[in-house]
């Protein structure tokens, strides 16, 4: 697992104006992306070529920004536009949140394609499928195997193939603009430490 998981797992994430804006932008992109491809279906399987947005948003902007963007986009934009909003979407809300949260939390580096593929393309996607299939089965709407399989087939290709490629390409551009979440968090912590030292010296 060396090199595939971050050396320092950070559960917390400070939310300011920028984080809120990134959450909204991610939600709109993810929601409209999911809605725009609902007609692309093979049998009961709806293709979701833009599923990688959830993984990218988590990796680049943090687990909470990515997770909330995926949850809001899937549930309060895509589902509402499609007329699917309701109790049946609870599993999808949690599942999509986790699909962004897990890679955001555990990916070692955005340019490490193996790490992005593992946590976003495989683990995050499996967890999402478990929540969607499990909840729908619990509600008695459809067998677990049907939804679990359809979610995997829909999400694994973009998350396993596109997410690592786009993550590696996008990272230098995001970092250059000071938007990479780990850099921002470390900078805020360093500033806070400097302020504490100054206060001690003043005393």
Residue pairs with C-beta under 8 A, 6 or more apart in sequence:
3 108
3 112
3 114
3 115
4 108
4 112
4 114
4 115
4 118
4 119
5 106
5 107
5 108
5 115
5 119
6 105
6 106
6 107
6 108
6 109
7 108
9 105
9 106
10 105
10 182
10 185
11 63
11 105
13 19
13 62
13 63
13 64
13 65
13 181
13 185
14 185
14 188
15 64
15 65
18 179
18 184
19 61
19 62
19 64
19 65
22 57
22 61
22 65
22 69
22 179
23 65
23 68
23 69
23 72
24 69
25 69
26 53
26 57
26 61
26 65
26 66
26 69
26 70
26 73
27 68
27 69
27 70
27 72
27 73
27 76
27 77
28 73
28 77
29 50
29 53
29 73
30 50
30 53
30 54
30 57
30 69
30 70
30 73
30 74
30 77
30 78
30 96
31 72
31 73
31 74
31 76
31 77
31 78
31 81
32 73
32 77
32 78
33 48
33 49
33 50
33 53
33 73
34 48
34 50
34 51
34 73
34 74
34 77
34 78
35 77
35 78
35 81
35 82
36 50
37 46
37 47
37 48
37 49
37 50
38 46
38 78
38 82
40 46
40 47
40 49
41 47
44 146
44 150
45 149
45 150
45 153
45 154
46 150
46 154
47 154
48 154
48 155
48 158
49 157
49 158
49 162
50 158
51 99
51 125
51 154
51 155
51 158
51 159
52 120
52 158
52 159
52 162
52 163
52 166
53 70
53 73
54 66
54 69
54 70
54 73
54 96
54 99
54 100
54 124
54 159
55 66
55 99
55 100
55 103
55 116
55 120
55 121
55 124
55 159
55 163
55 167
56 66
56 163
56 166
56 167
56 170
57 65
57 66
57 69
57 70
57 100
57 104
58 65
58 66
58 67
58 70
58 99
58 100
58 101
58 102
58 103
58 104
58 105
58 107
58 120
58 124
59 66
59 103
59 104
59 107
59 110
59 116
59 120
59 163
59 167
60 66
60 110
60 167
60 170
60 171
60 174
60 179
60 180
60 181
61 69
61 104
61 179
61 180
61 181
62 104
62 181
62 182
62 185
63 100
63 101
63 102
63 104
63 105
64 101
64 104
65 104
65 181
66 100
66 101
66 103
66 104
67 97
67 98
67 100
67 101
67 104
68 97
69 100
70 96
70 97
70 99
70 100
71 93
71 94
71 96
71 97
73 96
74 89
74 92
74 93
74 96
75 85
75 89
75 92
75 93
75 96
76 85
79 85
79 86
79 89
79 92
87 139
88 135
88 136
88 139
88 141
90 135
91 131
91 132
91 133
91 134
91 135
91 136
91 138
92 131
92 132
92 135
94 131
94 135
95 127
95 128
95 129
95 130
95 131
95 132
95 135
95 151
96 128
98 124
98 127
98 128
98 131
99 120
99 124
99 125
99 127
99 128
99 155
99 159
100 124
101 124
102 119
102 120
102 123
102 124
102 127
103 116
103 119
103 120
103 123
103 124
103 163
104 181
106 115
106 119
106 123
107 115
107 116
107 119
107 120
108 115
109 115
110 116
110 167
110 168
110 170
110 171
110 174
110 180
111 167
111 168
111 171
113 164
113 165
113 167
113 168
114 164
116 163
116 164
116 167
116 168
117 160
117 163
117 164
120 159
120 160
120 163
120 164
121 156
121 159
121 160
121 161
121 163
121 164
122 156
122 160
124 159
125 151
125 152
125 155
125 156
125 159
125 160
126 152
128 151
128 155
129 147
129 148
129 149
129 151
129 152
129 155
130 148
132 147
132 148
132 151
133 144
133 145
133 146
133 147
133 148
133 149
133 151
134 144
134 148
136 142
136 144
136 147
137 143
137 144
137 147
171 180
174 180
175 183
178 184
